[in-house]
Amino acid sequence: MFLSAFGQKIRFALVCVALVSSGSAFAQVPLGLAGFVNDQQLNRSNTDRLNAQPNNLPSNVGEGLVGKVNSESSSGDVAQGAVEAPLQAQPLPNRPLSLFQRFVFENTGKLLYPFGTSALKVDLKQTQAENTPVSADYEISAGDQILVRVWGAIDVNHTAVVDRDGQLTIPSVGTFPVAGVRARNLDQFLTAEISKYYKNFNLSATLGKLSGVSIYVAGQALAPGMHTVSSTSTLASVVFSVAQPGVNGSFRNVQLKRGGVTVATFDLYDLLRKGELNNDRKLRAGDVIFIGQAGARVALNVAGPAAAIFELKPGEGLNDILEISGVDRTLLRQDSVLIEGFNTDNPKAPRAVEQLSYSRALNQAALKDGDIVTLFQTRREFTNAVTLKGNVATPARYPFFEGMRIADLIPNTDALIQDSYFKKKGALVQFSKDDAERSVRDPKLQSQLNTDDSKLFNKTDQGEEGEQKIEVVEDTISNMLSQINWDYAVIERLDRQELQTRLIPFNLRKAMAGDPVQNMQLQAGDVVTVFGANDAQIPRSRQTALIKVTGEVKAPGYYQIAPGESLRDVIVKAGGLAEDAYLFGTKVTRRAIAVEQEQQKQKALEQAERMLVSAQASNAASAISAGDAANAQKQAQIQGAYLERLRKMKPEGRVVLDIKPNAQTIAELPPLLLVDGDVVSIPSLPGQVAVLGSVYSQGVYAFESGNTVFDYLGLAGGAAKGADDGSIFVIRANGTVDSAQQGWLPFVSGLYGKRALPGDAIYVPEDFERVSLTKTLIDISQIFYQVGLGAAAVNAIQD
């Protein structure tokens, strides 16, 4: 059931409003909604008003109605719910609808046209271009224009028209009978005739505008009457133009009458489907094209463009219709064909529906005039399949057999190793950094690399030249195999009684080991899903992690830690601390934190940009002189550049550790639990302190034990005249930040009196005069340091 009864009523109301607002007559609404409403809603008064309307339905009638019929609709609509293809047919200009087309639409919700209608010209006016190619067998007749050029003994360049007697007059040469001469022989004929009077000349004759031929169109034609067509026209060509079948006209019985005798009968189906021009004749003046009455018509209701109304000849059946329509029979259901037809034995209910198998319908069904044949697309259900998907080597459908269990579907761990693992292994030796960068300049190679292997490469931002660069992941060791969630996998099973999906969880490890409870028996149609750690995050206590350890340890490298192991444990595995290790500067970076920090940075930048725009507007409004305006503009440029530099900063995802500055043993490290992909870096003891920003002498100064922040500011000459000394801050080696705003007695208990530590970076921001946004930007900067932009941001900001 595609729509509920409530949904049908809502859609009925919406389409009514749409039709009224577009100027369509409301009387046409029930027809447009025939597939949505019940028989009770199609009252006779609406039907009477519909019949009083013009033949053409509004352009949107029936659009999108295919396959939307509810099972609660009338008996005539009961079979339409399975046809899911969108409506292809649209009302065509100058093509009135027959009563049978309306009848089919009311019963199926599909606006079908007679087969072959789309090949007919929309404009019935026949035009003849002067440069239309002429067949070599064309016979010249009265009214044809001939361009004659003669040079040599005589000189003629003349355009003449063949008179009604078939004579062509060439000035200074003579008059010649050309009627009936074929186009291929015209030059030869005129040369022979003129040679009787002249010698030593050359001649070229070309057909110009051809005369028209008056013919008559009669019978069940769309536009009966007399028409003038090109003298090159044939019976087939005018059927596509001025002699089109009308509402009840036949596409298969088009007669050419000449002198009261039928000289040819043309079947348009032979041309459209077989490419045969049987009985096509060249037209002559006075010919009559008679469109016969349409024979038995049958509507083919099927998904796709093959749906149409077909005209049958005696003895033709469903197989002939399918052959003509070109429908793809591969996707047709073999168990059910519905044929709706007239049953005159029951006058009160003259329509009846018959359900046959596909083979029986092809061989035994005797189709009658007015039948509607509905063919369904094949069901997608498998009778003997079990689906395996998720974190597995080969997700696919596998054959089911009686007694099949989980362990039969997943017999060993090889079934859980995804192909991406082997691709990553291959990429370790197949690609270098230079190869990857060259691939960016080769669009074909880049498109091949941009597949599911996105984890193999890091795409950096576009550089100044606008060229996107790709860098191969530098880590030589990583968890290339996705971790399996061994404790939870699930079977999706359709409950055919309740028609809903049941989820049956099981323990994958135990099932593969043959546990009688967890190794469940499968049923045909089951879907088994294996999850990875990223699909449904498993507890940290069960996760294994690969950690990179660098710096001042005795054995830097990659180490796998068991669930529950901490920073201390991985340092022990790395052989312990080296002699020059500076524990206070220990840095742990984590990918998840870097992502979170990037989000925080973007939010802070958005807020800063709003404040910047507001401040710039305020400064511009308060400027009382050209100098003030110029200064405000300059400050705005400085602030914009400042934000742009901040935008380019990439958070490193640092975990700030609470370590004492004089820590020297592993036991003094915090018991931080590590996760897969963490990088632990222990620096050597630095021997300098950096002073940057608005000072008289920026630089790096040798560390002296006991020196304070104030001492190092003194070494740099102190804060410059334009400095904001109330916002000075220090980035410590462990990632923390101390600022001047944290103490109210700068030289005693505040920042200036604090001892400097090895690796400190002291930053003195500028104080932009009359720009209140500066302090806010400094506050934002401090937030960035807190979230892990690190000391590298200082260098970028002060450039």
N, C-alpha and C positions, 0 to 999 in steps of 0.2 A: 504494500500500500504506500504510494508515493506521497499522498497528502492526506491529512486528517480532514474530517468534515468541516471542522472549524476553519482550517487553513483554506479550504475551497471557498468558503463564504467570504473570507477576507480578500482572496484573490479576485473573486467575482466583483466585489465592491470597487477594488482598485482599478480593474480594467474598465468598469462602467465609467468611472470618473475620467479615465484617460481618453475613452472614446468620445465622451461628451465634450471635454475640453478641447479636443482636436477638431471638433466640428462634425464628427461622424454622427449619423442618425442613431438615436438610442435603440431604435427598432432592430438594429443589426447586432446589438450586444449579445442576445441569447445565442445567435449563430456563432459568434466568435468564441463563446465560452461553452460550446456544446460538450466538450470533453470534460468540463469541470462541474457542471450543474446536473441535478437530477432531472428526470423526465417531468416531474411536477413543475419545475421552474421553466420548462420550455412550453409555455401555454400557447393556446391557439391564437390568441390575439397578437402575440409577438410574431408568430409565424405568418399571419396575414399581413402584418405591417412589413415584414421582411420581403415578402413577395412583391410588395408595392414599390420597393426600392429599386434603384438602377442595378443592372446586372453585376457591376464591379463591386467587390467587397472592399472596405478600406484596407490600406496597405499593411496595417498591422494586425489584421484579423488572422487568428490562428497561429501567430508567431510564437514559437516556444511551447506550443501545446502538445507536441508529440510525446506520447508516452506518459503524460501527466494525468491520465484518466484514473479516477478513483474506483476501487472495486465496488463501491456503493452506488456507482452510476447505473444508468439504465442497462438493460440486457444487451443492447446493441453495442455497448462500450466495454463489455466485460473482459474482452481479450486484449485491450489495447495497452494495459499497464506494463507489458513486458517490452514494448518498443521504446527504446531509450534515446534514439538518435534525434538531434535537434531538427526542427522543421526547416527544410531547404527551399520549398516552393514559396514564391511571393507572387501576389497578383500582378499580372503583366498588363501594360497599357494596351488598349484596343482589343483586349481579349475578354469578352464577356464570359461569365460562368454558366455552365449548363446546370439544369436541375439535378443531374446525376452528380456533378461535382459538389453541389451544395449538400446533396444527400450523403455523400461520402464524408464530407466535412462534419456534418452533424453527428455522424456515427463514429468517427475516428478521431476528430480533432485535427486532422491533417488536410491541408488544402492541396489536392493533387490535380495535376494537369494531364491532359491526354499525352501519351508518349509521342515525342516529336515536336511538341509545341515550342520548346526552347530553341529549335533550329529555325523557326520561322522569323521573318523580319518583323521588327516592331512597327516600322513605318511602311504603310501599304503603298505609298506613292513610289511608282517605278521611275527611276532616273537613269539616263543613259549618258555616260561621260563620252566626250569626243575622242578621248584617247583609249577607249576600251579595245583590247586586242580583238582582232577579227580572225576567225578560223580561215584556214587556207581553202576550205571547201565552201565558204560563204558565196552564195549566188547573188550577184548584183541585181538590184531591183529599182523601180521608180522611186525617186526621192533621195537616193544615195548621193552623197557628195564625193567627187573625185578630183584630186589635185594632180594636174598634168603638167609636166615640164619636159620640153623638147629643145634640144640644142644641136648645133651642127649646121646643116643646110638651111634649116629653119630654126627660129627662136621663139618658143612659146612658154609662158609661165602663167597658167590659168587654172582657176577653180570653177568647175562646172557641176551642175546637178542633173541627174538623169531624169528626163521628162516622163510624163505618164505613159508615153509610147515605148519607153525603154531606150530612147535615143540619147547619146551624149554628143553635144555640140562643142567643137574646139574652134575658136575664131581663127580665120585665115587658113584653116586646115580642112575642116569638113565635119559632117555629122555621121556618127557610127552607132550601130545597134549593139548595146552592151548588156541588156537585160538577160539574165541567165548565165552570164559569163562568171566563172568561179574566180575568186580573188587571186588565186595562185597563177591564173592564166591571163590576167588583165594586161600586164605589160606586153606579153607575147601577142595577144589579140590586137591591141592598138598598133603595135609596131607593124604587124602584117597588113592592117588596113591602111595605115598612112603610107606604107611602102608602095602602094599602088600609085601614089601621086608624087612622092618625094624619095630621094636617095640620099645616102651619106648623112644620117642623123642618129642621134641617141634619144631614148625616151625613158621617162620614169613616171609611173602612175601610182598614186597612193590614195587609199580610201580615207575620207574625212568623216564628217558626221553622217551617220547612217539614218535611213528613213525609219519611221515607226510603223508598226503593224497593229491594226485595230482588231482586237479579239473580243469575244464575249465570255463572261463568266456567269454560270447559272447553277441552279441546284442549291444544296446546303452550303453555300459559300459565305465567307465572312463579309465580302464586299461584292455582291453580284452586280452585273451591269457590263457596259462596254469599257474596255481599257485599251490604252495605246502603249504597246511595249516595243522594245527594241526588235529590229528585224532579225537579230541574232538569237532571240529568245527561243527556248525549247519548252516542252511541256513541264519538265522537272523544274526549270528555273522559275517559271511563273507560279508554280505551286508554293514556292518559298516566299513569294512576294504578293502579287495581286490576286492570285487564285487560291488563297488559303482556305482550308476547311473551316466552316463556322461552328456554332455551338453544337449542332447535331450532325456536322459534316463528317464524311468518312476520310480517313487518312490512307485507306487501302483500296478505295474505289474511285479514282479520279479518271474520268473518261475524256478523250479528245474526239470531238465530233467534227466532221468535215463533209460539207454537202449532205447533211442529214444522215451520215453513216458514221458509226463509231469505229475509228481507225486505230485506236490504242487505249489500253486501260493501264493506269500507272498505280503502283503500290509504293507509297512513301517509306514503308517499313523496310522494303528490300534495299533501298538506297541507304537509309540511316544505319541499319545494323549489318547489312551484308556488303554494302558498297556497290550494288548492282543497279545499272540504269536500264532495266528491262522496259521495252516499249516507250522509251523516250523519243519524241519526235520534234523536228523543227517546226515552229509555228508559221502559219500563213495567214494573210488577211482574211477575216471572216470566220476563222476557226472558233469553235465553241468548246470551252472547258466546262465540263459538267461534274460537280461535286456530288456524289451519291449520298444517300442516307447512311449514317454510321451503322455498322453492324452491332453484334452483341458486344457490350462493354463490360469489362471486369476491372475492378480496382485492386491493385497490388499494394497492400499495406505492409511495408518492410522498412527496416532501418536503413537510412542512407538515401542517396540520390536515385536509386533504382525504383523507388516508390512512384507510381504513376497510374494513369487509367489506360488500359490497353483495349484495343479493338480486335475481336477474334473473328477469324474466318471459320466456316463450318469445318468441324473435325479437329480444330486446334484445342489444346488443353493447357494445363498448368506448365508443363514442360516447355511448351512453345512460348508462353509468357516469360518464363525465366530466361529462356534463350534470347529473347528480344531485349529484355530489360538489362541484361549484363550483370545481374546480381551475383555477388560472391557467394557461391553455394557452400563454401567451406565452413562458414560460420553460421549456417542455418541449423536450427534444431531438427533432429530427425524423428522426434516422438510426437510432435504436435503441429498440425496445420489446421487453422480455423477457417471455415468457409461459411460466410453469412449470405443467405439468398432468400428469394421469395418462395413462399409456400402457399399457393393459392387454395389449398384444401382447407385452410383455416382463415376465413375472411376477417375475423376479429383480431388475429395476430398473424399477419401474413409473412412476417420475417421469422426465419429459423436459422440456427447455427449448427454446424456439423464439425466434429473434431476427428481428424484422421492422422495417421502417421504420414511422414513425409513421402515414403516410397509408395504408399497406397494412394495418396493424393496425386502423385505424378502419373500413376498407371491407371487409376480407376475413376478419379473424380471427373464428372462431366460438368464443366462449368457452364453457367447460364447467364444470360443478360441480367446485369444488376448485381452480380455476386461481388462480395468483398472478401478477398483472400488475405489472411493475416499470417505472415511467417515470422517466427521468433528467432532471435539470435541464440546460439547454443549456450547452454548453461556452463559456467566456469567451474563447476564442482568436479573434483576428482573422486573416483570411486575407490582408489587404492593408493592414496598418497598421504604421507606425513611430512609436514614442513619443519625444517630446522633453520633457525635464523639467530641473529645476534652475534656474539663474540665467538664465532666459529670459523673454521678454515674455509668451508664451502657451504654457504647458505643456499638451500635448494629444497625441492620436493623429492622425497625418496619413496620408493615403493613400500607399501604396507603389506604385512602378512599376519595371519592369525597368530596370536601369542606374542607379538612384537613388544619389546620393552625398551626403556630408556637406554640401557647398555647396548642394545642392538643398533640403535640409531647413533649413539656416541660410544663406539667400542673402546677407544683409547684416547690418550691426550693429543695424538696427532690431529685429531678432528677439531681441536681447539686452537691450533696455531694458524693465525690468519696470514694471508699472503703478504700483507703489508710488512710483516716481520722480515721476510726474505728480500723484499724490495729495499728496505732500509739497510740490510746487511750488504746488498749489492751496491748501494749508493756510497757506502764507505770507501770503496775503491774505484768506483766508476766516475765520481765527480770530484773535482777540485774547486776551490774558490774561483779561479780564473775561468773554469769551464762554465760555472753558474753565471758569472757576470756576462760572459759572452752570449749566453742563451737569451739574455734580455734583449740583445740587439738582433736576435734571430727570432722573429715572431712565430715561425712554424715550430721551432724547437721549444720555445717558451710555452706554446699551447699544449705541446706534448707533455711537458714537465708539470703543468698546472693541472694535475689530476688529483687522485686521492692521496698523493704523496706530499701534501703540503707541509707535513711535519718535518720533512727532510730539510726544508729551507726556511730561513727567516727573511721576510721581505721588509726592508727598511723603508723609511719615508723617502719621498722624492727629493733629490738634491737640488742645488741651485740651477743645474742645467736641465731640470725637469725630467731626468732619466731615473727610472726606478731601478734600484740595484738589488740583487739577490746575493745573500751571503750564505755559504754552507755553514751549518751549525758546527761550531768549533769543537764542541765536546766530542772526544773520540770514543767515549763510552757512555751509553745511556740505556734506559729500560726500553728497548725496542719492541718488546713483547707486552701487549696489554695484559694486565693482571686480571685473572678470572675471579668472579664471585662464586666461590665453591659452595657457599652455604645456601644460595638462593638461585633457583632457576624455576621456570614456570611452564605449565602446559595450558594452552588455550583450547577449550573444547566447547563445541556448540551443543547446547542442550536443545534437542529437537522438539521436546514437548513444550518447554517454556519459550523457545526461540530466543535465547540469550546466551552470551558467552560465559562460561565458567572458567575461573582461574584456579589451577591446581598447582601449588608450589611444591618443590621438592629440593632435597639436598643433593647437588650434583656430584660431589665427591663420593658420598655414600652410594648413590645410584650406580655410578660407574664401578664401584667396588662390589656390586652385586647384593647390596642390602635389600632383603625381601620387601621391606616397607617402602623405601625410597625408590627402588628400581621398579617404577610403576609400569603397568601394562598400558599400551597405547591403543588408540582407536583410529580408524581411518578418518582423515580430516583434521587430526590434532595438529597444533602448531606449538613446537617446543622452542623456547627462547632461552639462550644462555647470555647472562649479563657479565659485563666487565666492571672493574672497580669504578670507572667513570660514569657508567650508566646508573648504578645504584651504589653510592659510596659505602664501602665496607668499613667497619670499625678500625680505627687506627691500630688497635692492639693486634689486628690480623694482617696489617699491611707490611710488606717488605719495602725497603727504600734503598736507593742508590745515591750515595753522597759523595760529592767532590771535595777533597781537602787539599788546600794549597797553603803555601807560605812556610812559616817557621815551625815545621814538624819534621820528624826524622824520616818519614816515608810518605811524602805527598802522593796523592793518587785518588782512585775511586774505591769506595768501600761500601759493601752491602751490609746494612744493619737490620737486625731482627726487630719485630714489633716491640715497642716499649724502650728501645735503646735511645740514649740521649747524646747531647753534644759532648759530654765527657767521654762516653763510650767510644765515639768515632775518633776522638783524639788519641785515645789509648790504642785503637786499632791502627792508627797512623804512626805508631811507634813512640808517641809521647812528644813533648815539646822540645824544640831545639834550644840551644843555649841563648840565642838572641831574641827569643820570642817576647812579644809585647802583648800580653793577654788583654790589657785594657783596650787595645785597638781591634780585638777579635770581631770579625764581621761575618754575619750569617745572612745570606740573601735567599729569598724565597719567591718563586714565580707568582704565586697567588697574591702575595702582598704587593708585588709590583703592579699587578692588575688593579688592585684596590686603590693603590696610591695614585695611579693614573686617573682613575675616576674622580678621586678627591681633588686632584690638580685641575681637572677640567671644570669642576664645579666652582673652585676658587677663582679660576680665570674668568668664567662667565660673570661672577659677581664683580670682579675687578673691572671688567670691561664696562659693565653698567655704571659703576661708580665713576669710571674715567669719562664716559660720555656726559654724565651729569655735571662733573667738575668742569669739563671743558666748556659746556654751555654756560655755567655760572661765571666762569672767568671771562668769557667773551662778553657776557652781558655787563659785567662790572668794569670793563676797560673804559677808561676816560680819555685815553690818548692813543696815538698811533704806536707809541713805544710800549704801552701796556698791552695792546693787542698783539704786537709782534712777540713780546715776551710770553704771553699766554700761548701763542701758537707754537713757540719754541718748546715750552714746557710740555705741551700736548704731544709733540713729536718725540721728546725724550721718554715720556711715560709710555707712549705706544711702542717704542723700540724696546723698552724695559719688559713690557708684557710679552712681546714677540719672542724675546730671548728666553723668558720663562716657559713659554709654550714649547720651545724646542727641547727643554730639559726632559730627560727620560728617567723616571723613578727606577731605582735599583732594587727595590723590594727588600730593604735592609730591616732585619729584626734588631731593634735596639736592646742591648744586653746590659743588665745591671751588674757591672764588674767594678771592683775597687781599682783605683789608679795604680796601686802598688801590688796588685795580684801577681803571683808568680807560679802557682801550682794549678794542676788540672782541677783539684777539688774546689778551687775558688771560682770556677766557671759555673754559671747557672745550669740547673738540670733540665735544659730545654730539650723537649722531644723533637726529633727531626722528622721531616717528611721527604718523600721521593723528590729528587731534583734539587735539594738544598745544596748551596755552595758555602763551605766554611773556609775562611781565609784568616790566617794569623800573621800579622805583619811583624817585621823586625822593629826594634826600638828606634823610633825616629830621633834625630838630633836637631830638630829645628822647630820653629814656630813661625807661621806666616801672618803678616799684617797686610791687609788689603783694604781697598776702598778709598774713602776721602781722607787720606793722610798725606803728609808732605813727602814721604819716601816709602812707597810700597815695596815689599820685599820679604825674603825669608831670612830669619835671624836664628843664630845658634841658640840652642836651648841651654839655659843656665838654671840649675836647680835653685828654687827659692824665689825666682823672679815672678812678679805678678803681671796681670794683664796691663796694668798701668805702666809698668816698667817697659814692656814691649811697645806700647803706644808711644812712650817717650823715645825709644830707639828709632821709631819711624817719624819722629818730628812732631808727634801729637796730631790731634784732629785738625784738619784744614778749616779755613774760614767758613766754607759752605757745608760743613759736616753737621749731621744730626747726631750729636754726642749722646742724646738721650735714648737712642735706639741701637747703640753698639751691641753686637752679639758675638759669641764665640762658639764655634763648632768643635766639639771634643772628638777625640779619636774614636770613642765608642758610639758616636752618632748622636749624642745628646747635644742640646743647645742651651747655653747660659746667656742671658741678655741683661742689659743695664736696667731694664724695667722691673727686674726681680728684686731689687733692693732700693731702699730710700736713702741710704747713706753710701753713695758711690765709692768714696775713698776708704770706708771702714768695713761695712758689711755687704756692700754691693759688688757689682761685677769688677770694678777697678781693683778692689782689694783681694780678689781671688788669685790663687797661685796659677800660673800658666803650666800646662802639662805638655809633654812631648807630643808633637803632631797637631797641636791646636791651630785653628785658623781664625784669626781675629778680623772681623769685618766692620768697617765704619761706613755707614750709608751717608749719602748726601742729603742735605736739607734744601729742597727746592722752594725758593722764596714764594710766599703767598699761595702755595699749592697744598691745601690740606689733605690731598689724596696721598701724599708721600708717605705719611706714617702708616696709612692703611696698607699701602703696597709693601712696606717693610714688615708689617704684621703678617701679610700673606706670604712673604718670603720666608719668615720664620716658620710658618706652617709647612711650607715646602720642605724645609730642612728637617722638620720633625717627621714628615712622612717619608723621608729617605732620599731626597734629591742629592744630598751629600755635598762635600766640599767642592766638587767639580762645578756645581752651580754658581759658586761664588766667583770663580774665574770668568765664567761666561757673563754674569751680570755686570761685572765691573769693566768689561771690555768696551 
